[in-house]
Amino acid sequence: MSVVDLRSDTVTRPTAAMREAMMAAPLGDDVFGDDPTVNQLQERIAALTGKAAALFMPSGTQSNLCGILAHCGRGDEYLVGQLAHTYRYEGGGAAVFGSVQPQPLLQDASGRMSLADIEAAIKPDDPHFARTRLLCLENTWNGHVMPDDYLRDATALARRHGLATHLDGARVFNAAVASAAPGQGTLNRLREIADHFDSLSVCFSKGLGAPVGSALCGSRELIDRARRLRKMAGGGLRQAGLLAAAALHALDHHVDRLAQDHANAQRLATGLAGIPGLSVRSAQTNIVFLDVADGRGPALLDHLKTHGVLATGLIGLRFVTHLDVGEAGIDRALDCIRGFFAAPGAAGAAAQHSPGTAVY
Ligand SMILES: *Cc1c(COP(=O)(O)O)cnc(C)c1O
């Protein structure tokens, strides 16, 4: 039985064409700066995001960490969403490795911190306070596209107060595909999003389908600082062109097809509408969240797993579409979910669960 794996868009396997591109890539030692494929990728992603330089990173977590530490020093702080990846899902790295304090702020249902909260959290220059240095945003956040006027206003507010700005753009290509104006083109939209920020991190290993890799993009000075930090973090890789080739292939072939993932997420959400005991909480870009009544989320997850359909979550379940799941896979997931709710004796005992839902 083939598995329909909707746990995350990180589960994709490199396509045959991507593997061929990896095998054919010219290689060097990237710690010496002479891996031509890494250099090509860095130049490419810097140009696409309109930044002076970029640095290939083993993971998005390390990319965000090096970005935050390149902006902030010991005793500085960054403003960040309470549920943002760079606060909640990165092991507290900026605090642990950099003595940089996060100042988490509440987010609304689509991930926005209010401008008033951001402004109120910016500390005056006073020895009581950490020095507020950086605003971190995330786009997409839980699949939500941040509206352009929000990105503009929040980053303008930060700049007025002398703060730098960083975007966790793990899924910024999804945001660009979903929010490009008709005829604008995804890459022009990407550039527009990136223009609001001093730096951004993008992932090649999510919807773009590469096995490994992210990039930090920013000014030359910032990237020089980040290169030193990446070495300290153990992220200086040698013949990394093998991996960079996969990312280049993804940029050539897997950007505009993200629209299919978004359509498949809608297909799933639409197909689930009207099932009693189940509600679609959110279905944006390639991520669908479901709320399952009566504590039956874990039972539904088990049922799905028995039928070769994988998702994550506890009370709220999360399904993420990607290039290894087509319409047929979505329809299999739908049949399976419908089957679960149609089964006699379906009322299960409410179970006790932690409210933390994995999002990665
Ligand atoms: C996946 C992800 C990251 C980085 O994750 P890695 O697994 O370390 O590559 C960062 N931010 C968001 C929002 C993510 O979804």
The ligand as a Tripos MOL2 file, in Angstrom:
@<TRIPOS>MOLECULE
LIG
   15    15     1     0     0
SMALL
NO_CHARGES

@<TRIPOS>ATOM
      1 C1         10.4420   24.3350    8.6580 C.3       1 LIG1
      2 C2         10.4740   25.7180    9.1220 C.ar      1 LIG1
      3 C3         11.6770   26.3330    9.4960 C.ar      1 LIG1
      4 C4         13.0100   25.6510    9.4420 C.3       1 LIG1
      5 O1         13.0090   24.3390    9.7300 O.3       1 LIG1
      6 P1         14.1950   23.3100    9.4930 P.3       1 LIG1
      7 O2         13.4930   22.0290    9.7130 O.co2     1 LIG1
      8 O3         15.2220   23.6250   10.4860 O.co2     1 LIG1
      9 O4         14.6920   23.4690    8.0900 O.co2     1 LIG1
     10 C5         11.6180   27.6370    9.9130 C.ar      1 LIG1
     11 N1         10.4600   28.3110    9.9550 N.ar      1 LIG1
     12 C6          9.2940   27.7560    9.5940 C.ar      1 LIG1
     13 C7          8.0580   28.5620    9.6250 C.3       1 LIG1
     14 C8          9.2590   26.4410    9.1790 C.ar      1 LIG1
     15 O5          8.0860   25.9040    8.8220 O.3       1 LIG1
@<TRIPOS>BOND
     1     1     2 1
     2     2     3 ar
     3     2    14 ar
     4     3     4 1
     5     3    10 ar
     6     4     5 1
     7     5     6 1
     8     6     7 2
     9     6     8 1
    10     6     9 1
    11    10    11 ar
    12    11    12 ar
    13    12    13 1
    14    12    14 ar
    15    14    15 1
@<TRIPOS>SUBSTRUCTURE
     1 LIG1         1 GROUP 0 **** ****
